[in-house]
C-alpha cells in the first residue's frame, strides 16, 4: 500500500479516447481513499484535480537508522501519515501498455514496473535514485530486498463468485470523459476447494464507466493479486482483489459474475468507483473510493517503462 516522477500534464478531455494503431495502452492518475460509515448518497465524483493535489501533498516520513527512540518516532510518524492518507487519499500514477505496467506511489516516492515478457519486477526509489530487479518466478519467501513486492507470490486457488443486482444512473461527465453510471448490490462468495472454506460478503458499488476498453495485463495467469505497491497500498488489498476479480470474469474459471438488471460494462475503464463493504459483526461499513483523471493513450515504448540513466542498481 517513490523521488516523485514528473507529474502527468493535466489534460481536459471532452471526448472519449480511442487508442490508435501507434498506441497500445493508457496512462492515468488516481486517488484512492477509505471512508468509514459514509452516507452513500454523498459518494459522487468530485473535483479530481483538487483531490489529486491534496493527496499528493502528503509525504511519508523518511526511514533511516538511529537508536530505539529514533525508530519509535519514525513508526509513530508513519502511523500518523497512514491515517492522513486513508482520509485524504493515496495518489498514484499508472501506466499500462503492451506487456508492461508501472505504478508510482507518490507519497512513498517509489515506483514498480512489471514486465510480463521479461518476467521481472523492478522497484525504483525515486528519491534515492536507485532500483532493484527481481524475477517473478523466484521462490516464495526468498529475500530479494525489494520490499516484498510480490515476486514468487503464492496462490491459494481461491474461487470467487460475484452476484450483481444493477440499476442504471444515466450519463455523466466525469474527469473530462463521457460516462454512464451504475449502482449495484453485490454478494461475493469466496471458496477454497482445498479446504472447503467459504466466506460470503455483501457490498454496494457505484461506478461511472467510459466506452474505453479497460487496459488489462496479467503476469499471473489471470489470478488477481493481493494488492499492489507498498505500505498503505497493501491495505487496499481486499478492494483491489474484488475489482480484479470483476475484470477477470470470463477470463478464468476461478472468477464468475452473474448479473441482473442492466449489465455493468466491466470491461470498460471506470473514471470513478465506490465500493462499500458492510460488516454485521462490527456494525459498520467501510467504503473504498477511487477517482481517476488525466487519462491519455500511450505506446509500449513510453519512457515511463525505462529506468532513468542516472539511477543506480542495487543487489
N, C-alpha and C positions, 0 to 999 in steps of 0.2 A: 501498500500500500507505500543532484544533477546540475560548473559554471553554466548559467542559463543560456540556451541557444538563442539566436536572434529570433524574436517573435515573428510569427507569420503576419504578413501585412493584412490589416483589417480590410475585408472585402465586403461590399454590399452587393449581393447577387439578387437580381429581381426575377430571374427565370431559372427553372431547373437546369442543372448541369448535366451534360452527357459526355462521357469520355470519348475522345476521338481516337482514330487509329494510332495516333502518336502517343497516346497515354494508356496506362493500364491500371490506374488506381486513383486514390484521393488522399488529400491531407485535410485535417480539420483540427480545431481546438475544442476542448471540453472542460466542463466544470461539473464535478460530482460531489454531492453533499448528502448528509443524513438529517432528516427532520423527525423529531420524536412527537408522536401523538398530534400530528398536523391535521388541520381541517382540510379534507380532500378537495373541497370547493376552491381552496386557495392555491392548489397545486396547478399552476398555469405558467407557460413560458413568460419570462420577464425580459429585462434588458441584458442580453448576453454579454456585450462588451463591458458593461459596468460590473457584472458578476465575475467575468474572467479577470478583470483588472484587480478586483478586491481579493480574489483567491490567489492570484499571482504574487500579491504583496506579502503574503505570509511565507516566511522563510524558516526552515528548520534550523535549530542551533547547530553550530559546528561540533563535531565529535572529535575528541582528542584524548590525550593521555592524562596524566596528573594522578594525584592521590585519591583516596577513597572519597573525601569530601568533594573534590572536583567532579568525580564521576557521579556522585549523588546529585549535585547541582545540574549536571548535564541531563540526567534522567528526568529530573523534575521539569526542566525547561522543555525537554522533548514531550513530556506528558501534556504540558500546557499548550504546546504548539499543536499537538494532535487534536486536542479538544477544540481549539480555534479552527483548525482545518475542517473538522467534521461539520461545523456550523457555517463557516464561510465558503468551504468547498475546496476540493483538490483540483488544481488547474493542470492540464496536460496538453501537449501537442501530440498529434497522431499522424502517422504516415503509413499507408498500405499500398503496395504496388508490386506486381509480379509475384515473386516468391519471398518478398521481404516485408517486414513490419517493424516500425520504430515507434516507441512511446517515450516521451520526455516528461518526467515528473518535475515540475518547475520548482516547487518548494524544496524538494530533496536535492535539486541540482544534479540529477542523474538521468541517464537515458539508456534504453535497452533496445538492441537491434536483433531481431530474429531473422535468420536466413534459412528457409526450409530446404533450399537446394544444397547449401553447404553443410546443413545440419549443425549450425553454430549459434551460440548466444553471445553477443558482445555487449558488455556493460561499460558505459562511459561515465567517468566522474567529470562533469562539465566544469567544475571549479578547479580541481587539481590538474586537469588536462591529462588524465590517464585512462587506460582502458584495459579490460581483460576479455579474452576469448575462450569459451569452453565449448565442449561438444554436447549436443543434446542427448547423445547416446552413452555418455559416461555413466558408470554405475551409480544408482541412487545412494545418497549418503556420502559420496566422495567429496572431500573438501576442496572445492575449486577456488575458494577465496572470493567468489563472485557474489556473496551475499545471499546464497540460496535462491537463485533466480530461476529455478525451475528445471535445470538440467537433470537428466536422469530421473525425471519425475515418475512416481509410482501411479498405477492406475488400478482402482479398486473395482472396476467393471460395474459401477452403479448405473442402473437403468432409470430414466426419468420419463414419466408420463404426465403431460400437462393437458388439462381440460379448460377451455376458454368459453365464456358466455359474453358476447361482444355487443356493443352499441356504437353506432357511428355518430360523430360530433360535427361533421362537416368540414369545409375548407377553412384554412387559416394560414396567414403568412407568419413564418417563424424563422428568425435569423436570416431574413432575406430570401427564404425559399418558400415556394408554394407547397403547402402540406395538406393532408387530410387527417383529421383527428379521430381517435377511437378510445373507448373505455372498455375494459374487460375485467370480469370477475374470474379468478383463476384458482384451480385446485391443482397442486403439484404433488405427485406421488413418486418418491424415490425408493427403489428397492435394490437390495444386494443379493443376486442369485446365489452367491457362495454361502451366505449365512441365513438367508430368508428374512433378514431385517427389512422393515418397511417404515417409512415416515411420510406423513401427509401434512402439507402446509397450505393454508389459504392466503390469497393475496389479491390485490386490486391493482390494475395497471392503466395508466393514461399515456397515450403515445401520439405523436404527430409525425406522420410519415411522408417522405418525399416520393417522387416517382423514380428516384435513382436507385439502381441495384446496390444493395449493401456490399461494400468491399469485404470479402472474407478470405482468410488464409489460415489453414490449419496444418501445423507441422506434426500433429499428434493423432492423425487418423480420424479426425472429426470429434474427438473427445474434448469437451470443454475443460479448460484449465481451471485450477483452483483460485485463480486471481492473478493479476499482472502487477509487476512492479514491486516496490519495497514499501516498508513502513505502513502508512495509512492506506495505501492501495490494497494491501493484503486484507484489511478489514472489510473491504467491499466484496470479498470472495463469494459469499452466497448470492448476492445480487448479480455478479458477473457470471457465475455458473448458470443462473436462470436465463439470462439474456443470451448466453452462448448456446444453451440447450434449445431455446426457441429458434435460434438461427440455424442450428444443426439438424432440426427435424427434417426428415426426408432424405438426409444425407447418411444417416446411420440408424440401424435398427434399435439402438440403445435409447434413442430420443424420439418420442412420439408426441404429436399435438392433435387434439380434436377440438373443433370449433363449432359453435352455434351462433346464429346471427350473421351479420356481415363479417366476412373473413378479414382478419388482420393481415396486412401485406408484410409478413415477417421477413421477406427477402428484400425489403426496401430500407434505405437509410432513414433513420429517425433523427429529427432535429431536437426532439425533446421526449423524454420518458420519465415517468414517476411510478415506482412500484412500492406499494405499501404492504408490508408483512404484518399480520396480526398474531398475537400470542394470547391465548386464553389463560395460560398459566400465569403470565406476567401481567395480564390485564392492560396491555398497552399495544401500541403499534409503532413500527419504525418504517419510515419512507426513505427510499433511495431515489434521489433526483439527479438526472444527468441532462445537462444542456449542451448543445453543440453549436458551433458557429465557424465562420471563416472557412467554409468548405470550398475546395477547389481541386481540379484534376491535376495529377502529376504522373510522371513516367517512371518506369522501373529503374532508370539511371539517375533519379533525383539525387542531388548531393547529400540529402539527409541520410542516405543509406551508406555513406562513406565515412571512414574515420578521418578526422582532420589531420593534416600533415604535422601539426605541432603537438599532437598527443603522443604520450609515451606508453608503451605496452608494459603491463605488469604481469608477472607469472603467478 
